[in-house]
Amino acid sequence: MKGWDRYSPKTFIFNSKIPQTITHEKLPELGPRIEGELDQFAELMQPLNNSGKLGCLLIQLPPSYRYDPTHLENFLSILPHGYKYAIEFRHKSWMQTATWKTLSKYNVANTIVDEPLLPPEVHVTADFAYLRWHGRGRRPWYDYHYTEQELEEWIPKVQEVQASVKTLYGYFNNHFHGYAVENCLRIMQMLGELSIEQEEALARAQTHLGKDAPQGFGLGKWIQDSDSRTKLVDLLSALMGESRLARAMGIPDGDVRVGLASNAKVEAQIRAYTLLMDNDSKTIIHDCGDWERAVETRQLCKHVGKVLLSVPLDIAIDWADRIQSDIEKWKFRVPEKPT
């Protein structure tokens, strides 16, 4: 958690789900065992809570957990203090007024859901709200892409909730094929909440899901019928992680200007940033914000990845192979500031 706190943006907020060993396996018998595990988990999350980066802890209950108001109140009473909680019921028996009163008593947010099991009712029970769009698919639910009309139907509900709470958290869990990313950004756009950077991300997500994706977009198309490209992708995945590599693939080719590309040195400019890679000194010098964190985590950022995807393939493989095989000897640096 200390790493998450240290390397995440200052305004980033995490929400964490309490493990199923607590919410499913140990929930029926309240006592010292479940209290001990709750305390351990709360202690684990404490660095984020202390820094203000923890929004709440989500309690997702099993579908087998049916209406038992006494058991619920006893459980809520043993939750560690100093944290905010959201609870997600998954059985219709809980959908009644007495439930909302109990949650309000403890300032625990009822999780408002869109899913096949429960109706999408809006009940605000805390000073913050928690929404989850799981999808409406069959096997599984989350293999589902919400239509424009389905998202528009949620706009008045979201606005109703926003008007009654200090903070609203919303999550799309329909993550198959990247649907969640596009649906989440699209509903934010409908609400007028999208930043310029998020507008660009939405355009890329829609291109990814559409039929007219430009040639070369996406890893699957890029490596098709090429063992060498597959090797480069494997090396870069090890050096930067698959999510960063996917973001590198999403950067337009026109944003990269390579001045020099050889097995000894690479010089390039990508967007407003510069990159220098020198083999003799085993040094990589770059100046984006993500790279400053990479200096300690020792992972390539999306800009460095995009440059290696832009230079001749044999040169890129040579660089990636050398860095990956002996990464501890490489120096990750930022440009020296003029005095």
DOBAVO-118195 format. One record per residue (C-alpha): residue number from 1; x, y, z. Coordinates in steps of 0.25 Angstrom, whole numbers. Each point is the difference from the previous one (the first is absolute). Layout:
<pts>
loke: NUM	x: X	y: Y	z: Z
...
</pts>
This chain:
<pts>
loke: 1	x: 0	y: 0	z: 0
loke: 2	x: 12	y: 9	z: 3
loke: 3	x: 4	y: -1	z: -15
loke: 4	x: -14	y: 3	z: -5
loke: 5	x: 0	y: 12	z: 9
loke: 6	x: 13	y: 5	z: -5
loke: 7	x: -1	y: -3	z: -15
loke: 8	x: -14	y: 4	z: -2
loke: 9	x: -4	y: 14	z: -4
loke: 10	x: -3	y: 9	z: 11
loke: 11	x: -15	y: 1	z: -2
loke: 12	x: -2	y: -15	z: -4
loke: 13	x: -10	y: -7	z: 9
loke: 14	x: 0	y: -15	z: 3
loke: 15	x: -12	y: -8	z: 4
loke: 16	x: 3	y: -14	z: 4
loke: 17	x: -9	y: -13	z: 1
loke: 18	x: 1	y: -7	z: 14
loke: 19	x: 5	y: -15	z: -3
loke: 20	x: -10	y: -11	z: -2
loke: 21	x: 6	y: -8	z: 11
loke: 22	x: -7	y: 11	z: 9
loke: 23	x: -13	y: 3	z: -7
loke: 24	x: -3	y: -14	z: -5
loke: 25	x: 7	y: -11	z: 8
loke: 26	x: 1	y: 6	z: 14
loke: 27	x: -12	y: 9	z: 0
loke: 28	x: -11	y: -10	z: 5
loke: 29	x: 8	y: -1	z: 14
loke: 30	x: 3	y: 13	z: 6
loke: 31	x: 10	y: 0	z: 10
loke: 32	x: 15	y: 2	z: 3
loke: 33	x: 5	y: -7	z: -13
loke: 34	x: -7	y: 10	z: -10
loke: 35	x: 3	y: 12	z: 9
loke: 36	x: 14	y: -4	z: 0
loke: 37	x: 0	y: -1	z: -15
loke: 38	x: -7	y: 13	z: -2
loke: 39	x: 10	y: 7	z: 9
loke: 40	x: 11	y: -6	z: -8
loke: 41	x: -6	y: 5	z: -13
loke: 42	x: -2	y: 14	z: 5
loke: 43	x: 14	y: 1	z: 5
loke: 44	x: 5	y: -4	z: -14
loke: 45	x: -8	y: 11	z: -6
loke: 46	x: 4	y: 10	z: 10
loke: 47	x: 11	y: 7	z: -8
loke: 48	x: -10	y: 4	z: -11
loke: 49	x: -11	y: 4	z: 11
loke: 50	x: 10	y: 9	z: 7
loke: 51	x: 4	y: 7	z: -13
loke: 52	x: -14	y: 2	z: -4
loke: 53	x: 1	y: -9	z: -12
loke: 54	x: -10	y: -10	z: 5
loke: 55	x: -14	y: 2	z: -3
loke: 56	x: -7	y: -11	z: 6
loke: 57	x: 0	y: -15	z: 2
loke: 58	x: -10	y: -8	z: -8
loke: 59	x: -7	y: -12	z: 7
loke: 60	x: -6	y: -9	z: -11
loke: 61	x: -9	y: -10	z: 6
loke: 62	x: -3	y: -14	z: -6
loke: 63	x: -13	y: -3	z: -7
loke: 64	x: -3	y: -10	z: 11
loke: 65	x: 0	y: 11	z: 11
loke: 66	x: -15	y: 2	z: 3
loke: 67	x: -7	y: 10	z: 8
loke: 68	x: 4	y: 0	z: 14
loke: 69	x: 0	y: 14	z: 7
loke: 70	x: 6	y: -5	z: 13
loke: 71	x: 12	y: -6	z: -6
loke: 72	x: 2	y: 11	z: -10
loke: 73	x: 0	y: 10	z: 12
loke: 74	x: 9	y: -8	z: 8
loke: 75	x: 10	y: -1	z: -12
loke: 76	x: -1	y: 15	z: -2
loke: 77	x: 3	y: 3	z: 14
loke: 78	x: 14	y: -8	z: 0
loke: 79	x: 5	y: 7	z: -13
loke: 80	x: 13	y: 8	z: 4
loke: 81	x: -2	y: 15	z: 3
loke: 82	x: 6	y: 11	z: -9
loke: 83	x: -4	y: -6	z: -13
loke: 84	x: -12	y: 2	z: -10
loke: 85	x: -7	y: -12	z: -4
loke: 86	x: -9	y: -4	z: -12
loke: 87	x: -8	y: -13	z: 0
loke: 88	x: -6	y: -7	z: -12
loke: 89	x: -11	y: -10	z: 2
loke: 90	x: -3	y: -11	z: -10
loke: 91	x: -13	y: -5	z: 5
loke: 92	x: -14	y: 7	z: -2
loke: 93	x: -4	y: -3	z: 14
loke: 94	x: 9	y: 12	z: 5
loke: 95	x: -8	y: 10	z: -9
loke: 96	x: -9	y: 6	z: 11
loke: 97	x: -1	y: 13	z: 8
loke: 98	x: 6	y: -7	z: 13
loke: 99	x: 13	y: -3	z: -7
loke: 100	x: 2	y: 15	z: -5
loke: 101	x: -3	y: 5	z: 15
loke: 102	x: 11	y: -10	z: 5
loke: 103	x: 10	y: 5	z: -10
loke: 104	x: -3	y: 14	z: 3
loke: 105	x: 2	y: -2	z: 15
loke: 106	x: 15	y: -4	z: -3
loke: 107	x: 2	y: 9	z: -12
loke: 108	x: 3	y: -12	z: -9
loke: 109	x: -4	y: 2	z: -15
loke: 110	x: -9	y: -9	z: -7
loke: 111	x: 6	y: -4	z: -13
loke: 112	x: -9	y: 4	z: -11
loke: 113	x: 1	y: -11	z: -11
loke: 114	x: -3	y: -3	z: -15
loke: 115	x: -1	y: -15	z: -1
loke: 116	x: -9	y: -12	z: -2
loke: 117	x: -2	y: -4	z: 14
loke: 118	x: -5	y: 13	z: 6
loke: 119	x: -9	y: 12	z: -4
loke: 120	x: 8	y: 13	z: -3
loke: 121	x: -7	y: 8	z: 11
loke: 122	x: 7	y: 12	z: 6
loke: 123	x: 1	y: 0	z: 15
loke: 124	x: 10	y: 10	z: 6
loke: 125	x: 4	y: -4	z: 14
loke: 126	x: 13	y: 8	z: 3
loke: 127	x: 7	y: 13	z: -3
loke: 128	x: 6	y: -7	z: -12
loke: 129	x: -5	y: -9	z: -11
loke: 130	x: 5	y: -12	z: -7
loke: 131	x: -5	y: -5	z: -13
loke: 132	x: 4	y: -13	z: -8
loke: 133	x: -4	y: -3	z: -14
loke: 134	x: 2	y: -15	z: -1
loke: 135	x: -6	y: -2	z: -14
loke: 136	x: -12	y: -8	z: -5
loke: 137	x: 6	y: -11	z: -7
loke: 138	x: -4	y: -15	z: 3
loke: 139	x: 13	y: -8	z: 1
loke: 140	x: 7	y: 8	z: 6
loke: 141	x: -8	y: 13	z: 3
loke: 142	x: 12	y: 9	z: -2
loke: 143	x: 2	y: -5	z: -14
loke: 144	x: -9	y: 12	z: -4
loke: 145	x: 1	y: 13	z: -7
loke: 146	x: -10	y: 11	z: 4
loke: 147	x: -8	y: 7	z: -11
loke: 148	x: -1	y: 15	z: -1
loke: 149	x: -15	y: -1	z: 4
loke: 150	x: 4	y: -9	z: 13
loke: 151	x: 10	y: 10	z: 4
loke: 152	x: -9	y: 12	z: -2
loke: 153	x: -11	y: -7	z: 9
loke: 154	x: 10	y: 1	z: 11
loke: 155	x: 4	y: 15	z: -1
loke: 156	x: -12	y: 5	z: 8
loke: 157	x: 3	y: -10	z: 11
loke: 158	x: 14	y: 4	z: 1
loke: 159	x: -4	y: 14	z: 0
loke: 160	x: -10	y: -3	z: 11
loke: 161	x: 11	y: -7	z: 8
loke: 162	x: 11	y: 11	z: -2
loke: 163	x: -10	y: 11	z: 5
loke: 164	x: -1	y: -8	z: 14
loke: 165	x: 14	y: -4	z: 3
loke: 166	x: 14	y: 6	z: 2
loke: 167	x: 7	y: -10	z: -9
loke: 168	x: -5	y: -10	z: -10
loke: 169	x: 8	y: -12	z: -5
loke: 170	x: -4	y: -8	z: -12
loke: 171	x: 6	y: -13	z: -6
loke: 172	x: -2	y: -7	z: -13
loke: 173	x: 2	y: -15	z: 2
loke: 174	x: -3	y: -4	z: -14
loke: 175	x: 15	y: -2	z: -3
loke: 176	x: -1	y: -10	z: -11
loke: 177	x: 6	y: 5	z: -13
loke: 178	x: 3	y: 14	z: 6
loke: 179	x: -15	y: 3	z: 1
loke: 180	x: 1	y: 6	z: 14
loke: 181	x: 10	y: 11	z: -4
loke: 182	x: -8	y: 5	z: -12
loke: 183	x: -13	y: 0	z: 8
loke: 184	x: 6	y: 7	z: 12
loke: 185	x: 6	y: 11	z: -8
loke: 186	x: -13	y: 1	z: -8
loke: 187	x: -9	y: 2	z: 12
loke: 188	x: 10	y: 10	z: 5
loke: 189	x: -1	y: 8	z: -13
loke: 190	x: -15	y: -1	z: 1
loke: 191	x: 1	y: 7	z: 14
loke: 192	x: 9	y: 10	z: -5
loke: 193	x: 11	y: -5	z: 9
loke: 194	x: 11	y: -4	z: -11
loke: 195	x: 14	y: 7	z: 0
loke: 196	x: 7	y: 2	z: -13
loke: 197	x: 9	y: -12	z: 3
loke: 198	x: -12	y: -8	z: 3
loke: 199	x: -6	y: 4	z: -13
loke: 200	x: 12	y: -5	z: -7
loke: 201	x: -1	y: -13	z: 7
loke: 202	x: -14	y: -2	z: -4
loke: 203	x: 3	y: 2	z: -14
loke: 204	x: 11	y: -11	z: 1
loke: 205	x: -10	y: -9	z: 7
loke: 206	x: -11	y: 2	z: -11
loke: 207	x: 10	y: -2	z: -11
loke: 208	x: 5	y: -13	z: 7
loke: 209	x: -15	y: -5	z: 1
loke: 210	x: -4	y: 5	z: -14
loke: 211	x: 1	y: -7	z: -13
loke: 212	x: 9	y: 11	z: -7
loke: 213	x: 12	y: -1	z: 9
loke: 214	x: 12	y: 5	z: -7
loke: 215	x: 10	y: -10	z: -5
loke: 216	x: 11	y: -3	z: 10
loke: 217	x: -9	y: 4	z: 12
loke: 218	x: 0	y: -11	z: 11
loke: 219	x: 10	y: -10	z: 4
loke: 220	x: -7	y: -12	z: -7
loke: 221	x: 0	y: 7	z: -14
loke: 222	x: 14	y: 5	z: 2
loke: 223	x: 6	y: -13	z: 3
loke: 224	x: -8	y: -8	z: -10
loke: 225	x: 8	y: -10	z: -9
loke: 226	x: 13	y: 6	z: 6
loke: 227	x: 9	y: -8	z: 10
loke: 228	x: 10	y: 11	z: 1
loke: 229	x: -11	y: 10	z: 4
loke: 230	x: -5	y: -11	z: 10
loke: 231	x: 13	y: 0	z: 6
loke: 232	x: 1	y: 15	z: 2
loke: 233	x: -14	y: 0	z: 6
loke: 234	x: 4	y: -11	z: 10
loke: 235	x: 13	y: 8	z: 4
loke: 236	x: -7	y: 13	z: 1
loke: 237	x: -11	y: -7	z: 9
loke: 238	x: 10	y: -4	z: 9
loke: 239	x: 7	y: 14	z: 1
loke: 240	x: -13	y: 8	z: 1
loke: 241	x: -12	y: -8	z: 3
loke: 242	x: -11	y: -3	z: -10
loke: 243	x: -9	y: 12	z: 4
loke: 244	x: 11	y: 10	z: -3
loke: 245	x: 4	y: -8	z: -13
loke: 246	x: -15	y: 1	z: -4
loke: 247	x: 0	y: 15	z: 3
loke: 248	x: 13	y: 2	z: -8
loke: 249	x: -7	y: -7	z: -12
loke: 250	x: -11	y: 10	z: 1
loke: 251	x: 10	y: 12	z: -2
loke: 252	x: -2	y: 5	z: -15
loke: 253	x: 13	y: -2	z: -8
loke: 254	x: 0	y: 14	z: -4
loke: 255	x: 3	y: 4	z: 15
loke: 256	x: 14	y: -7	z: -1
loke: 257	x: 12	y: 7	z: -7
loke: 258	x: 12	y: -9	z: 0
loke: 259	x: 13	y: 8	z: -3
loke: 260	x: 10	y: -12	z: 2
loke: 261	x: -2	y: -15	z: 1
loke: 262	x: 12	y: -9	z: 1
loke: 263	x: 4	y: -12	z: 8
loke: 264	x: 9	y: 10	z: 8
loke: 265	x: -9	y: 12	z: 2
loke: 266	x: -15	y: 4	z: -2
loke: 267	x: -4	y: 15	z: 0
loke: 268	x: -15	y: 3	z: -1
loke: 269	x: -11	y: 10	z: 3
loke: 270	x: -14	y: -5	z: 4
loke: 271	x: -10	y: 11	z: 1
loke: 272	x: 6	y: 10	z: 10
loke: 273	x: 10	y: -9	z: 5
loke: 274	x: 15	y: -4	z: -3
loke: 275	x: 7	y: -14	z: 0
loke: 276	x: 14	y: -4	z: 0
loke: 277	x: 5	y: -14	z: 1
loke: 278	x: 15	y: -3	z: 0
loke: 279	x: 5	y: -14	z: 0
loke: 280	x: 15	y: 3	z: 4
loke: 281	x: -4	y: 7	z: 13
loke: 282	x: -13	y: -9	z: 2
loke: 283	x: -8	y: 13	z: 2
loke: 284	x: -14	y: 3	z: -4
loke: 285	x: -4	y: 15	z: 2
loke: 286	x: -14	y: 4	z: -1
loke: 287	x: -9	y: 11	z: 6
loke: 288	x: -15	y: -4	z: 1
loke: 289	x: -7	y: 0	z: 14
loke: 290	x: -2	y: -16	z: -1
loke: 291	x: 15	y: -1	z: -3
loke: 292	x: 4	y: 7	z: 13
loke: 293	x: -8	y: -11	z: 8
loke: 294	x: 7	y: -11	z: -10
loke: 295	x: 14	y: 5	z: 5
loke: 296	x: -4	y: -8	z: 13
loke: 297	x: -9	y: -11	z: -5
loke: 298	x: 9	y: -3	z: -12
loke: 299	x: -11	y: -1	z: -10
loke: 300	x: 0	y: 6	z: -14
loke: 301	x: -11	y: 11	z: -2
loke: 302	x: -10	y: 0	z: -11
loke: 303	x: 9	y: 11	z: -8
loke: 304	x: 12	y: -9	z: 0
loke: 305	x: -8	y: -12	z: -4
loke: 306	x: -6	y: 8	z: -11
loke: 307	x: 14	y: 5	z: -5
loke: 308	x: 5	y: -15	z: 0
loke: 309	x: -13	y: -4	z: -8
loke: 310	x: 4	y: 11	z: -10
loke: 311	x: 14	y: -3	z: -3
loke: 312	x: 5	y: -11	z: -10
loke: 313	x: -4	y: -13	z: 6
loke: 314	x: 13	y: -7	z: 1
loke: 315	x: 6	y: 12	z: 8
loke: 316	x: -12	y: 1	z: 9
loke: 317	x: 1	y: -15	z: 3
loke: 318	x: 15	y: 2	z: 3
loke: 319	x: -2	y: 11	z: 10
loke: 320	x: -12	y: -7	z: 7
loke: 321	x: 8	y: -13	z: 1
loke: 322	x: 12	y: 7	z: 6
loke: 323	x: -8	y: 8	z: 10
loke: 324	x: -8	y: -11	z: 4
loke: 325	x: 11	y: -10	z: 2
loke: 326	x: 9	y: 9	z: 9
loke: 327	x: -10	y: 11	z: 5
loke: 328	x: 7	y: 2	z: 13
loke: 329	x: 12	y: 6	z: -7
loke: 330	x: -8	y: 10	z: -8
loke: 331	x: -2	y: 14	z: 6
loke: 332	x: -14	y: 7	z: -2
loke: 333	x: 2	y: 15	z: 1
loke: 334	x: -7	y: 13	z: -2
loke: 335	x: 7	y: 12	z: -7
loke: 336	x: 8	y: 9	z: 9
loke: 337	x: -7	y: 13	z: 3
loke: 338	x: 8	y: 12	z: -5
loke: 339	x: 6	y: 8	z: 12
</pts>
